[in-house]
């Protein structure tokens, strides 16, 4: 029974663990209380805003003297902006601007965009394909909060602007003016250019210094609920996030997976509400001094949350200059296409996730140009196959070196086992003799690892490239109707956790190819890997991985882009073919054995790494010897 008693350290450990659990529980309770309090405060604020907006709307609707600013109800509700309610535009209405690429609708109320259509692009729905609309049905809000000299606050979203549509050359120019008088106003100015996803936008005031409190900075508030446009909501949501550029060219983004993420930044150049394949971006010529950003994940249950992916918001204070506002900006509404965004030379291409560091360079300067060239004259599915073949041919020398290394290790495996048995009671001597054997046979145990490591940048870069390739969107190949989404061949009557409610064929084929590839190579790896005392049995691990890896592939890629699964299927199939040719027609066991026997007859110089390792082992052995002698003396 003595062994079952708790010692002091165990008791202290249990106390610490209990304390941590209690702290975590209390911390969660406090967070929940804070969240509830915050929600109540937000709800209270929204109620006040709605009440104020209702008051203004009622005053405008009930005005008696339609052309008089002396109406007491208007004066009470709108103060200096009562004049705007006497204009015909206060009855409502909207103005449309249309080009080859965009269709925009601007409302009199609020002076902001109520509809943004990306022409010639469709969103995928279960029933049919509908046009892509980034803004519609009040999913967006653009508001400027103004403080007046009589200590009142007004939101432009509640007030009516007067529209004036003109043309400047080929450009359509829409001036939306919130008037205090005939010559005093706040203006939103939209300039839509032909064949351009970028439109000029500016906010300026004229004569408002008489009525606004210029000591209080006006706050520009932009919000957007991102609609789902793609077939796989979970996949689309992974690539829907808020990007921003700040402080002289730095770029970053808010979390795509967190329930909610916020960030306060300085010197913001642009704010991008990026969906998977489409973006709404606000740019400023002189930048925003500060910006408060927020992203909220709206997909909690993919089966139910099918309309929106994220709720984005950005709040930027604007500055008065000599009592007036004058902020030149631009809007981008269009595809999240790397080549298109890069053409504007404003750093917008940073919103396309191509991977960090080396991986991004490989995509920008290798895969994007090569795939662009191939797809210029080949169907997209064939272009993916052609790209895969090129990649496998380029790295085939690495595959060859890796297999030769495995074959050499396999050939000397019996001798390594003999050394393990001979020096099983002297690990240091065993290591020395093993290193000596490697040197005589001309075998480098690291040679098989290095080629595999060199392939990692290529594989990871392609993993980032395919989900970001706008060109693959809604492009079909064989049974796949959209290479940027999953290739469903069977709809399941139920949902499997982490897998989905459908069966995709390309991931299934890729999993089968991985299984046969691992079956082919694992046997050689097990034969070539020398057994090590005190280490896990790698043969058993390898046998398990033969089955686990394909299953992981199947689950992981079932909802991913079929173009990516197509690449992995073709890539592994080609690798199987290359390995078969190398194994059966190029590198034969007899030839490898002859090379090793010949190497043993030659005097081979030791490499720097090998010499250093042997010196370290000799020193360690000498130290061990001294320690043993000291123990005997004692």
N, C-alpha and C positions, 0 to 999 in steps of 0.2 A: 504493500500500500504506500510505502514511502515514495516510490517513484511517481505516484499520482498527485502528490502535494504540489501546490503552487509555490514557487519561490518568489522572492521579492521582485525580481525583474519581470516575471510574468504578471504579478499584481499591478506593478507600475504600468506595464504595457496595456493591460485591460482598462485601467483608469484613463490613460491617455486616449485610447480608442473610444471609450464611452464619452469622454469630454468632447472629442471631435464630432461624434455623432450628434450630441446635444447641441453643439455650436452650429452645426450644419442645419439642424431642424429649426433652431431659433432664427438663423439667418434667412432661411427660406420663408419662415412666417413673416419676418420683417419685410422681406422683399415683396411678398404677396400683399401686405398691408400698404406698402408704398405704391405698388402698382394699382391697387384699388383706389387709393387716395388720388393718384395721378389721373386715373380714368374718370373719377368723379369731377376733378378740376377741369379736365378737358371737356367733359360733357356739359359742365356749367358754362364754360366759355362759349361752346357751340350754341347753347340755348340763348345766351346773350346776343351772339352774332345774328342768329336767326330772328330774334325779336326785333333787333335794329333793322335788319333787312326787310322784315315784314312791315315795319313802321314806315319805311321809305316807300315801299311798293304801294302801300295803302294810300299814302299821301299823294303819290303821283296819279294813281287811278281815280282818286276822289276829287282831283282838282276841279275847281269851278271856273276860274278864269284861266283858260288854257294858254293864253298868251301873256300872262301877267306874273311877274316874279313877286308881286305883293301878296300873293295868296298866303295867308297865315299858316295853313297846314304845310305848305311846301317850305316855307321859311323855317318852321319849327323842325321839320324832318331833315331838310337838306342844307339849310344855312346858305353858305356862299355858292353851293352847287344847285340852288333852286332854279337858276336860269336854264340848266340843261334839261329840266323836266318840262319846260314849256315848248321845247322843239319837237317837230314831228317824229324824230328818231326815238323819243321817249315812249312811243306806242309799241316799240319792239321792232323786229326785223333783223335781217342779216344780209351780208354781202359775200359773193362767191368770187374767188380768183382761181383760174385754172390754167395749167400748162400741160405739156406733154407728159410730165412726170408726176405732178402734184395737183390735187384739188383741195382748196382751202375754203373754209366757211368761217367768217368772223361775225360775231353777234354784236348788235348795238348795245345790249346790256353787258357791261363789263369790258367791251371793246376787245375781247380776246377770242382766240380760236375755239370754235365749238366742234369743228370737224376737220380732220386731216386725213386725206385718202392718198395712199401710195398707188398711183395708177399702174395698171398692167401687172400687179402682183396680187395673188390670192392667198387667203388663209385656208388652212385645212380644217374642215368640220366633218362631223360624222355623216351628215346628210348630203352636203354638197360643198363646193368651194366658193367662198365669198371674198370680196375685195378686201385688201388689208386696210384697215382704218386705225391709225394710231390714237386718234382722238375722236370720240363720239359718245353720245348718251351721258354727258356730264361726268366722264371719267377723268377729266382734267380741270384744273383750276389755275388761273393766272390772275393774281391780285396785287394791287399796290395800296398799302395802307398810308393814308395821309393824315397829318395832324393840322388843325386849323388854329388861328390866333385866339379863337374863343374856347380853346381847350376841348375841342371835339375831335373824334377820330372817324374817318370815312374810309370805306373799302370800295375800290373801283369796281369790284364784281357786282355791287348793288346799284351802280349808277349807269346812266345811259350816255353813250358816245354818239356823236354825229358823224356818219361816214361820208367820205368823198373819194370816189374811184376815178383815177386818171391814168394816162399812159405817158411814159417817158421813153421814147424810142420803142423798143420791143418789150420793155419792162412794164408790168402792171403795178401801179402804186396806189395803195389804200391808206388814206389818212383817217384815223378815228380820233375825234376830239371831244373831250369832256370839258364843256364850256362853263366858265363863270360869267362871261359876257361875250359879246360878239368878237372881241379881240384878245380875250384872256382865256387860256385853256391848258389842259394837259393833253398831249398828243401821243398816240401809238401810231407808228408809221411802218407799214409792211411794204416790201418791194419784192415781187415775185418775178424772177428772170426765166427766160425760156431754157428748156433742157438743163435745169439745175435743181438739185435737191436742197440747195442752200438759199435762203431768202434773207435779205437785209431787214433788220428790225431796230427801231430806235424809240426811246422814251424821252420826251422833252416837254418843258413847260414854257409858257409865255405869259408874263404878267401875273403869275400866281404868288409871287413874293408878297403881294398885298394881303392875301388871305390865308396862306399856309404858314405854319410855325416852322421856320427854317432851322431852328435850334434842335428840333427833333428829327432824327434821320428817318426818312420813309423806308418802309420794309417791303421788298419784293418777294412774294411768296408764290412758288410754282410747285404744283402737285400733279401726279399722274398715276392712274391705276393701269398697269400694263395688261392689255388683253392677251389671251392665248391665241397664237397664230399657227402653231405646229401640231402635228399628230400626237406626239408624246409630250404630255404636260410636264412630267417629272424631268425629262431630258431638257426641255425648253427652259424650265425653271433654273436648272443648274447654270445656264449661260445667260440668265437675265439678272443684271446687277447694275448698280449705280457706279459709274466711273467719274473721275474728275482729274483735272490738271491744275497744279498750283505751284507757287513759289518757283518761278522761272523754269518751267518745263518738267517738274516732277509729276508723276502720275501714280494713281492708286485707285482702289475701289472698295466699296463696302461688301460685306460678306453676302454670298449668294445663298448660303444654307442656314444661317442664323434666323431665328424667329424675328429678331429686330436688331438693327445695327445703326449706330449714329456716329457722326464725326463732325467736328468743327475745324474748319481750315481757314488759311489766310491766303490772300492774293490768288484767288481762283481765276483761271483763264477760261475754263469751260466746265459745264456740268452736263453729264450724259446719262440719260435714262435709257440704258441699252437693254433691249429685248434680245432674244437669241439671234435673230436675223434682221432686225430693224431697230433703228435708234431715233430718239428725240434728244437733240443736243442744243443747249443754249450757250452761245459764246459771247464774250465781251471784249471789245477792242482794248479797253484800258483795264480790264479785269474787275473783279469784285474784291473789295478790301477783305471781307470775311464772308463765310458761308456756313450755315448749319444744315447738314445733310442727314437724311434718314431713309432707311430702306426697311420695309416690313414684308415678311414672307406671308403670302395669302394662301398658299397651297399646303393644307394640313392633311387633307384626304383627297388623293388624286381622283377617286371615283365620284366625289361630290364637288370639289373645288375646281370646276372646269372652265370658268370664265376669265379669271384674273390670275396672274402669277405673283406680282409684287406691287406694293404701294410705295411710290417714291415721293419724296418731298425735298425741296431746297428753299432755304430762306436767306436772302441776300440784302443787306442794307445798301441803299444808294445814297450818294452824297450830293448836296446842293452846291452849286458854284455860282457865286454872286446872287444867291437867292433863287436860282432856277435849276431845274434838272436838265441834264444833257448827256444821255447814256446811249452810245452806239453799240448795237449788238447784232447777232445773227442767229437764225434758227437753222438747224439741219434736221430734216425729216426724210429718212430714206433707208436703204439697205445698209446693213452692217457688213459691207464688203470692203475687205482690206485695200484692194487696189483703188476703189472709189474714194474711200476716206483718206488715203495717202495723197491722192491727187490734189486735195485742198491745201496741203502743206501747212496744216495747223495742229499737227500732233493727234488728229482724231483717230489715226490708225492704231494708236495705243489702246483703244477700247476693244480691239480684236484680240482675244487671248491666244497668242501663239506660243506661249511658254516663256519662262524667264531665262536670262543669260544666253548661254550657248544654244539652247533649244530654240529660242526665238530667232537667233541668227540663222540657224540651219533652215528654218521655215521661210524666213524673209528672202534669203539669198540663194536658196537651193530649191526647195519643194514648191513654193508658190510660182517662181518663174518656169520651172520644168513642167509642172502640172498645167500651167496656163498655156504653154506651148503645145503640149500633147492634146489638151481639150479643144484647141483651136481648130483641129482637123479630125479629131476622133470623138465618137460618142463618149459621154462622161464615164459610163461603166467600163468601156474598153480603155479609156485613158487611165483609170485606176489600175487596171490590170497591167497596162504598159508601164506605168510608174513602178508598180510592184516588181515587175521583171527587171527593170533598170536597177532598182535598189538591191535586189538579190544578186545581180551580176556584179555590182560594185563591191559588195561585201563578201562575195564568194571566196576571195583569197583568205579572208579572216576565218570563214567557215572551214576552209581546207587546213589552215594552220592549227585550228582548234582540234580538228579530228586527228591530224598527225600526232599532235601532242598526246591525245587520249590513247592512240594506238601504241605510242612508245611507252607510256605508263603501263598499259596493259601487258606489253611484252616483258617488262622487267618486274612485273608483279610477283612471280614466284621467288625471285631473288630477294625482293623486299620482305616477303613473308619469312624467308629463311633468316634474315637479319633480325626481324621482330622476335622470332623464336629463340635465336641464339643469344640475344642481348635483352631478353625480356625483364631481367632483374637489374639492368643498367640502362635506364632511359637515355642518359647523356651519351653513352657510347653508341647506343642504337642510332641516335640522331646523327652522330658524326659519320658512322659507317654508311648510313643511308644517303647523306649528302655526298659522300665520296663516290658511292655507286652512281648517283645521278650525274656527277661530273664525268666519270669515266665513260658512261653510256651516252653522254651528250644529250641528257634529258633535262628539261627545265619544267619542274612541277607547276610553275606559274604560267607557262606558255598557253595552257588551255583556258585560263581565266582572262588574260589580257584581251584576246579577240572578242570575247563575250562582253567585256566592259566597254570596248570601243564601239560596240553596236548599240549601247544604251541610248546615246544622244539621238541616233537615227530613229529608233523605235518610239522614244518618248516624243520627239518632234512630230512624228506622224500621228501619234495619239492626240496631239493638240491641233494638228493641221486639219484633219477631216471634220471635226465638229464645228470648225470656224469657217469652212469653205462655203461661202454663199452660193457659189456656182452650182453646188450639188443640190440646192434646194429645189424640190419638186421635179428633179430629173429622174426618169425611170430607167431601169435596166433589168431585163428578164422579168421576174415576178415582183421585183421591188418597184413600187410606184413613186417612191421618194428616197433618193440615196442619202438625204440628210436626216431621215427618220427610220424607224424600224420597218422591216419587210415581213409583215404578218402574212402567214399562210393558213393559220388556224385560229379561230376565236374560241377561247375557253369559256364555259358557262360559269366559271368561278375564278377567283383571283388567288394566285400563289404568292405568299409573302416574298419580297425581294426579286420576284420573277415577273409577275404581271398576269394579265388575263388573256394572253395570246402567245402563239408560238412563232418565233422569227426563224427563217430558214438559214440565212447566212451565218448567224452565230452558231447554229447547230452544226453546219458544215465545218466551220472554223474549229469547233470543239473536237469534232471527229479527227480533223487533220492534226490538231495538237496531240491527241491521244496516240495516233500512230507515229508521230514524230518522236514523242517521249518514249514510246515502246521501242523504237529503233535505237535511240541513243542511250537510254538509261542502262541497258545491259552492258554496253561498253564502258560507261562511266563507273558502274559498280565493279567491273573487272579491273579497271585501271586505278581505282582509288585504293591506296594501301590502308589496311586496317590500323587504327590507332587505339592504344589502350586508354581507357577512361573517357573515350568519345562515344557519341551515340552511333548506333549501327546504321550507317548511311544507306545500306542496301534496303533495309526495311522502310526508311524514310522515302527513298526513291520509288519504291513500289507503291507506296501510298500516294505520292505526288502524281503518279501516272494517271490516277483516277480523279484526284482532287482538282488538278489544274483544268482539265476540260470542263468539269462541273462549274468551277468558278467562272470560267470563260462564258459558259452558257447563261448563267444567271446575270453576270455583270453586263453583257452586251445585248441582252434580249430587248432592251428599250433604247439602245443606242443607235447611232446612225448606221444604216446598212452599208454605206460606203466604207466605213471603218472595218466592219465585219468581213466585207468582201476582200479588203486588203489583207487581213490576217489569214483568211482562208487560202487565198492565192499564195501568199508569202510562205505559209507552212507547207503547202503542197509542193511548191518549188524547192523548198529546203529539203523535203523528203527525197525528191528526185536527185538533188545535188549530192546528198549524203549517200544515196544508193550508188551513184556513179563513182564517188570517191572511194567508198568502201569496197566495191566489187571490181572496179576496173582501174583505179589509180593507186590507192594505198592498200597493199596486201600485207598480211601478217608476216609472210616469209621475207618479203623485201625489208620491212621494218626491222625484223630480227637480224637480218644480215647487216644492216646499217649500224645497229647497236653493237654487234660483235666486232665490226670493223673499228668503231669508235674506241672500244676497250683496248685495242692494240696500239692506239696512238697516245702520245703524250699531249694532253689537253691543258692549256693554261686555265687557271681558275679565274673566274670573274671577280670583280671587286666585291659584289654582294656576297658571293660564296665565300671568299676569303674572310670577309668581315664576320659572317655567320660562324665559320669554323673557329676564328679567334675567340669569339664570344663564348662558344660552347667549350673551348679548351679552358678558358678562364673559369667558367662555371664549374667545370669538372675538377679543376685544381682547388677551387674553393670548397666544393663538396668533400674532396679528399682530406683537406685540412680539418674541416668540421668533424669528419668521422674519426680522425686521429685524436683530436681534442676530447671527443667523447670517450674514447678508449682510455686515455690517460686519467680522466676523471673517474 
